[in-house]
Amino acid sequence: MGNTPTPELIYGFSPTISYKGFDVNILFQGAGIGSFYLDQQAAWPFFNSGSALAASLDYWTPENPGATYPRVLSVPGQNTVQVSDWWLRKSNYLRLKAAEVGYTLPARAVSKIGLQMIRVYVSGQNLLTWTKDMKDFDPEASQQQGQFYPQQKVITLGLNVTF
């Protein structure tokens, strides 16, 4: 059912652009042809006395028959924990893994203050992730039960000075 948890396609590309003192370096990475099966806390609200995902609040009731998720019980029942392709998600994604934008001041301006180079920049890691089926989970997570530490978004401002 579905594809393997390990993606069959892993890719990346890293364009670099420089123009009149400005430079941009970007790293995209992604994966395709993989599946992620939601299980335990990731799939069933209140599993093992745990909590519920906000997304699971759109659950079936007689008044909400077109809900996204099945009926919610205080303890998952036999019918709600059956193996089903409904819990299977495609783990395809494209992530803006890293980006850096910088500006190097002109050499003649910098030399007037006795320096060789000044460059200011902003960089970031794990900035954006595009995925269709993995809205509440990191598509790179290897833990299908939802017990993983998410990717951290990091933004850095910097200054390079050469004396």
C-alpha positions as CSV (number, residue, x, y, z in Angstrom):
1,M,0.0,0.0,0.0
2,G,1.6,3.3,-1.1
3,N,5.3,3.7,-1.6
4,T,8.2,3.0,0.8
5,P,8.8,5.4,3.7
6,T,12.3,6.0,2.3
7,P,11.8,8.3,-0.8
8,E,12.8,6.8,-4.1
9,L,13.7,10.3,-5.4
10,I,15.9,12.8,-3.6
11,Y,17.0,16.0,-5.3
12,G,18.4,19.4,-4.7
13,F,19.7,22.4,-6.6
14,S,21.6,25.5,-5.5
15,P,21.6,28.6,-7.8
16,T,24.0,31.4,-7.0
17,I,23.6,34.9,-8.4
18,S,26.0,37.9,-8.1
19,Y,25.4,41.4,-9.5
20,K,26.9,44.8,-8.6
21,G,28.0,43.9,-5.1
22,F,24.8,41.9,-4.3
23,D,25.0,38.1,-4.0
24,V,22.3,35.5,-3.5
25,N,22.9,31.8,-2.7
26,I,19.9,29.5,-2.4
27,L,19.7,25.8,-1.6
28,F,16.5,23.8,-2.4
29,Q,16.1,20.2,-1.5
30,G,13.3,17.8,-1.9
31,A,12.1,14.2,-2.1
32,G,9.4,12.4,-4.1
33,I,7.9,8.9,-4.5
34,G,7.6,8.2,-0.8
35,S,4.8,7.6,1.6
36,F,4.2,8.4,5.3
37,Y,1.7,6.3,7.3
38,L,0.2,8.3,10.2
39,D,0.0,6.1,13.2
40,Q,-0.8,6.3,17.0
41,Q,-0.6,9.9,18.3
42,A,-0.2,11.3,14.7
43,A,-3.5,9.7,13.6
44,W,-5.8,9.0,16.5
45,P,-6.8,11.8,19.0
46,F,-6.3,10.9,22.7
47,F,-4.2,7.8,21.8
48,N,-2.3,6.6,24.9
49,S,-3.9,9.4,27.0
50,G,-2.3,12.0,24.6
51,S,-3.7,15.1,23.1
52,A,-5.3,15.8,19.7
53,L,-4.0,17.7,16.7
54,A,-5.8,20.9,15.9
55,A,-6.6,19.4,12.4
56,S,-8.5,16.5,14.0
57,L,-11.1,19.0,15.3
58,D,-12.8,18.7,11.9
59,Y,-14.2,15.3,12.8
60,W,-17.3,13.4,11.8
61,T,-20.6,14.0,13.6
62,P,-24.2,13.6,12.4
63,E,-24.2,17.3,12.0
64,N,-20.8,17.4,10.2
65,P,-21.0,14.4,7.8
66,G,-18.5,15.9,5.3
67,A,-15.7,16.2,7.9
68,T,-12.1,15.5,7.1
69,Y,-11.4,13.1,10.0
70,P,-13.4,10.2,11.3
71,R,-15.4,10.2,14.5
72,V,-13.4,11.2,17.6
73,L,-13.6,9.0,20.7
74,S,-12.1,9.7,24.2
75,V,-10.1,6.5,23.7
76,P,-9.5,5.2,20.1
77,G,-11.7,2.3,19.3
78,Q,-11.2,-0.8,17.3
79,N,-12.9,0.7,14.2
80,T,-10.9,4.0,14.4
81,V,-7.4,2.3,14.5
82,Q,-7.8,0.0,11.5
83,V,-5.0,0.0,9.0
84,S,-6.2,1.9,6.0
85,D,-4.8,3.9,3.1
86,W,-6.8,6.9,4.5
87,W,-3.9,7.4,7.0
88,L,-1.3,7.2,4.2
89,R,0.2,10.5,3.0
90,K,2.6,11.2,0.2
91,S,5.8,12.5,1.7
92,N,6.8,14.5,-1.4
93,Y,8.2,17.9,-0.6
94,L,10.4,20.8,-1.8
95,R,12.1,22.8,1.0
96,L,14.0,26.1,0.8
97,K,16.7,24.6,3.0
98,A,19.1,27.6,3.0
99,A,19.3,31.1,1.6
100,E,21.7,33.9,1.9
101,V,21.5,37.5,0.5
102,G,24.5,39.7,0.9
103,Y,25.9,43.0,-0.2
104,T,29.6,43.8,-0.4
105,L,30.5,47.5,-0.2
106,P,32.5,48.9,-3.1
107,A,36.3,48.5,-2.5
108,R,37.1,52.2,-3.1
109,A,34.7,53.2,-0.3
110,V,36.0,50.6,2.1
111,S,39.6,51.5,1.4
112,K,39.0,55.1,2.5
113,I,38.4,53.8,6.1
114,G,41.5,51.5,6.0
115,L,39.7,48.2,5.4
116,Q,39.8,45.7,2.6
117,M,36.2,44.5,2.5
118,I,32.9,44.9,4.3
119,R,30.0,42.6,3.5
120,V,26.6,42.5,5.2
121,Y,24.2,39.6,4.8
122,V,21.1,37.8,6.1
123,S,20.8,34.1,5.9
124,G,18.2,31.6,6.8
125,Q,17.8,27.8,7.2
126,N,14.6,25.8,6.8
127,L,12.7,28.8,5.6
128,L,9.8,27.3,3.6
129,T,8.4,23.8,2.9
130,W,6.0,23.0,0.1
131,T,4.1,19.8,0.4
132,K,0.6,18.7,-0.5
133,D,-0.2,15.9,1.9
134,M,2.0,16.6,5.0
135,K,0.4,19.7,6.5
136,D,0.9,18.9,10.2
137,F,4.2,17.0,10.0
138,D,7.7,17.4,8.8
139,P,7.9,15.4,5.6
140,E,11.5,14.4,6.6
141,A,10.4,13.0,9.9
142,S,11.1,9.3,10.3
143,Q,8.8,8.8,13.2
144,Q,5.3,8.0,12.0
145,Q,3.7,8.3,15.4
146,G,4.2,12.1,15.4
147,Q,7.0,12.0,18.0
148,F,9.8,14.0,16.4
149,Y,11.5,17.3,16.9
150,P,10.6,19.6,14.1
151,Q,13.0,21.4,11.8
152,Q,14.0,24.8,13.3
153,K,13.8,27.9,11.2
154,V,16.9,30.0,11.8
155,I,17.6,33.5,10.6
156,T,21.0,35.1,10.9
157,L,22.2,38.7,10.3
158,G,25.9,39.0,9.7
159,L,28.8,41.3,9.0
160,N,32.1,40.2,7.4
161,V,35.0,42.7,7.8
162,T,38.5,42.1,6.3
163,F,41.2,44.4,7.8
